[in-house]
């Protein structure tokens, strides 16, 4: 197992979550109910995001944010009013982890 896969396994299930207010958050799932999720090391995609080679919001889970995306700092917390929870590909996780505010 590579070091990258080991690090992701230790952190937990990497997901992209959307809420009814059109919020988009990446993070590692700690706990989930029918209406909310608790994430650690969560990062919010603010106002603008580009998608690296994959279209739409689901592209953030399959390919990760592109180089011009506005991705916030890491936080831990509970996010309510969830609509969707998508598992992230290893490629997407790598791009979310490397993203910075543009």
MOKA-V166567 format. One record per residue. N is the residue number from 1. RES is the residue in one letter. PHI is phi in radians with two decimals (999 if undefined). OMEGA is omega in whole degrees, 0 to 359 (NA if undefined). Layout:
# MOKA-V166567
n = {N/N}
res = {RES/RES}
phi = {PHI/PHI}
omega = {OMEGA/OMEGA}
This chain:
# MOKA-V166567
n = {1/2/3/4/5/6/7/8/9/10/11/12/13/14/15/16/17/18/19/20/21/22/23/24/25/26/27/28/29/30/31/32/33/34/35/36/37/38/39/40/41/42/43/44/45/46/47/48/49/50/51/52/53/54/55/56/57/58/59/60/61/62/63/64/65/66/67/68/69/70/71/72/73/74/75/76/77/78/79/80/81/82/83/84/85/86/87/88/89/90/91/92/93/94/95/96/97/98/99/100/101/102}
res = {X/X/X/X/X/X/X/X/X/X/X/X/X/X/X/X/X/X/X/X/X/X/X/X/X/X/X/X/X/X/X/X/X/X/X/X/X/X/X/X/X/X/X/X/X/X/X/X/X/X/X/X/X/X/X/X/X/X/X/X/X/X/X/X/X/X/X/X/X/X/X/X/X/X/X/X/X/X/X/X/X/X/X/X/X/X/X/X/X/X/X/X/X/X/X/X/X/X/X/X/X/X}
phi = {999/-1.32/-1.07/-1.12/-1.16/-1.11/-1.08/-1.15/-1.08/-1.15/-1.32/2.00/-1.31/-1.46/-2.41/-1.97/-2.07/-1.98/-2.13/-1.20/-1.70/1.26/-1.27/-2.29/-2.34/-1.81/3.14/-1.88/-1.17/-1.84/-2.73/-2.54/-2.11/-1.22/-2.06/-2.55/-2.33/-1.95/-2.12/-1.99/0.90/-1.33/-2.36/-1.61/-1.56/-1.46/0.49/-2.22/-2.54/-1.97/-2.02/-1.42/1.29/-2.35/-1.38/1.25/-1.09/-1.13/-1.11/-1.19/-1.54/-1.55/-2.17/1.53/-1.24/-1.46/-1.16/-1.72/-1.24/-1.86/-1.99/-1.35/-1.27/-1.29/-2.48/-1.98/3.04/-1.80/-2.05/-1.73/1.01/-1.17/-1.96/-2.37/-2.31/-1.99/-1.24/-1.67/-1.31/-0.99/-1.09/-1.13/-1.01/-1.03/-1.25/-1.08/-1.15/-1.54/-1.13/-2.39/-1.20/-1.83}
omega = {181/179/181/179/178/180/179/179/180/181/181/183/179/184/167/182/172/177/185/178/181/174/179/184/172/175/181/187/177/185/181/171/179/185/183/174/171/183/170/182/182/178/183/173/184/172/184/171/172/183/184/173/180/185/171/181/180/175/176/177/182/183/180/181/178/186/181/182/175/184/184/180/180/175/173/178/180/182/185/177/183/176/183/173/180/174/180/173/176/178/180/179/180/181/176/181/182/186/176/178/179/NA}
